Amino acid sequence: MPLDIQESPIRFRLHGRSGIVTDQRYAEVGMRLMNEMWQIVKTANISNQGINHWVYLPQGRMFTGVELAPGATAPDGLESLEFQLDRYVKHLHIGPYHALPQVWERLTAELAASSETMTLPSLEVYGHHCEEEAKQETTVLIGLGARHA
């Protein structure tokens, strides 16, 4: 799969929950954090974009969040995370969520074979949920280091 390297910066302003991932248990920790985040958002009836963002951070940290609607105020219990990716690989995965670890393996192998360096944060942006697994959409964004001269 050829790498789709983006050079136009993309910025995120998210509200959600963060935690530490141990023993590579990203799915388990991500689901717990996402459920906590949605409980707070729904209880407070906060207007949002409805799209889940799973952000992978340095030192084994993970953040799951959502973009709030313009003018919405984050309720107590949610953390904020703002960041920008200046260069990144963009990959659209269409298929079941459980196939994402293999997608990451393929993308990181491609990066290892290239002159690009993966950086954090990197993230997954989940499209609106679809009951048909084969049609689920997840955008994988992998941060990249500065372009080599």
C-alpha positions as CSV (number, residue, x, y, z in Angstrom):
1,M,0.0,0.0,0.0
2,P,1.6,3.3,-1.0
3,L,1.9,5.9,1.7
4,D,-0.4,8.9,1.3
5,I,1.8,11.6,2.8
6,Q,0.0,14.9,3.6
7,E,2.0,18.1,3.8
8,S,-0.9,20.4,4.7
9,P,-1.2,20.8,8.5
10,I,-4.4,19.5,10.2
11,R,-5.5,20.8,13.6
12,F,-7.5,19.1,16.3
13,R,-9.3,20.5,19.3
14,L,-10.8,17.6,21.2
15,H,-12.5,17.0,24.6
16,G,-12.5,13.6,26.2
17,R,-10.7,11.2,28.6
18,S,-7.1,10.0,28.8
19,G,-5.3,7.1,30.4
20,I,-2.2,4.9,30.4
21,V,-2.1,1.8,28.2
22,T,-0.2,-1.2,29.6
23,D,0.5,-4.5,27.8
24,Q,-0.5,-3.1,24.4
25,R,-4.2,-3.2,25.5
26,Y,-5.2,-0.2,23.3
27,A,-8.6,-1.5,22.3
28,E,-9.6,-2.3,25.9
29,V,-8.3,1.1,27.3
30,G,-9.7,3.0,24.3
31,M,-13.2,1.5,24.8
32,R,-13.2,2.3,28.5
33,L,-12.1,5.9,27.9
34,M,-14.6,6.4,25.1
35,N,-17.5,5.0,27.1
36,E,-16.5,7.3,30.0
37,M,-16.3,10.3,27.6
38,W,-19.7,9.6,26.0
39,Q,-21.4,9.1,29.4
40,I,-20.3,12.6,30.4
41,V,-21.2,14.2,27.0
42,K,-24.6,12.6,26.9
43,T,-25.4,13.4,30.6
44,A,-24.5,17.0,30.0
45,N,-26.4,17.0,26.7
46,I,-23.4,18.7,25.0
47,S,-23.7,19.3,21.2
48,N,-20.8,17.6,19.4
49,Q,-19.7,16.3,16.0
50,G,-20.3,12.7,16.9
51,I,-17.0,11.4,15.6
52,N,-14.7,9.4,17.9
53,H,-11.0,10.2,17.9
54,W,-8.5,7.8,19.5
55,V,-5.2,9.6,19.9
56,Y,-1.9,7.8,20.7
57,L,0.4,9.9,22.8
58,P,4.0,9.5,24.1
59,Q,4.8,7.4,27.1
60,G,2.0,4.9,26.6
61,R,-0.8,7.4,27.0
62,M,-4.0,7.4,25.0
63,F,-6.8,10.0,24.6
64,T,-10.3,9.4,23.3
65,G,-12.2,12.5,22.4
66,V,-14.8,14.3,20.3
67,E,-15.0,17.7,18.7
68,L,-17.6,19.8,20.4
69,A,-20.0,22.0,18.3
70,P,-18.9,25.6,17.9
71,G,-19.7,27.6,21.1
72,A,-20.3,24.5,23.2
73,T,-18.6,24.4,26.6
74,A,-16.9,21.3,27.8
75,P,-18.6,19.8,30.9
76,D,-16.7,18.9,34.1
77,G,-14.9,15.6,33.8
78,L,-13.6,16.1,30.3
79,E,-10.0,17.0,29.5
80,S,-9.1,19.0,26.4
81,L,-6.4,18.1,23.9
82,E,-5.3,20.4,21.1
83,F,-2.6,19.5,18.6
84,Q,-1.5,19.9,15.0
85,L,0.0,17.4,12.6
86,D,2.2,19.3,10.2
87,R,3.1,16.2,8.1
88,Y,1.3,12.8,8.3
89,V,0.4,9.7,6.6
90,K,-3.4,9.5,5.8
91,H,-5.0,6.1,5.3
92,L,-8.7,5.3,5.0
93,H,-9.5,1.8,6.3
94,I,-12.9,0.5,5.2
95,G,-13.7,-2.7,7.0
96,P,-14.1,-4.0,10.6
97,Y,-12.5,-2.2,13.5
98,H,-10.8,-5.5,14.6
99,A,-8.7,-5.4,11.5
100,L,-7.0,-2.0,12.5
101,P,-4.0,-3.7,14.3
102,Q,-3.1,-5.3,10.9
103,V,-3.5,-1.9,9.1
104,W,-1.1,-0.3,11.6
105,E,1.4,-3.1,11.1
106,R,1.3,-2.6,7.3
107,L,1.6,1.1,7.6
108,T,4.4,1.1,10.1
109,A,6.3,-1.5,8.0
110,E,5.9,0.8,4.9
111,L,7.3,3.7,7.1
112,A,10.2,1.6,8.3
113,A,11.1,0.8,4.6
114,S,11.0,4.5,3.7
115,S,13.0,7.4,4.9
116,E,10.1,8.7,7.0
117,T,10.0,8.7,10.8
118,M,6.8,8.1,12.7
119,T,6.0,10.6,15.5
120,L,3.3,11.0,18.1
121,P,0.6,12.0,18.3
122,S,-1.0,9.6,15.8
123,L,-4.7,8.8,15.7
124,E,-7.7,7.0,14.4
125,V,-10.8,9.0,13.4
126,Y,-13.9,6.8,13.3
127,G,-16.7,7.6,10.8
128,H,-20.3,7.4,11.9
129,H,-21.0,3.9,13.1
130,C,-22.3,1.4,10.5
131,E,-23.9,-1.9,11.5
132,E,-22.3,-3.6,8.5
133,E,-18.7,-4.3,9.5
134,A,-17.4,-4.3,5.9
135,K,-18.5,-0.7,5.5
136,Q,-17.1,0.8,8.7
137,E,-14.7,3.7,8.0
138,T,-11.7,4.6,10.0
139,T,-9.1,7.2,9.0
140,V,-5.7,6.5,10.3
141,L,-3.4,9.5,10.7
142,I,0.3,8.9,11.5
143,G,2.4,11.8,12.5
144,L,5.7,12.2,10.6
145,G,8.9,13.9,11.4
146,A,10.3,16.8,9.4
147,R,11.0,16.2,5.7
148,H,14.6,15.1,5.1
149,A,16.7,17.3,2.9
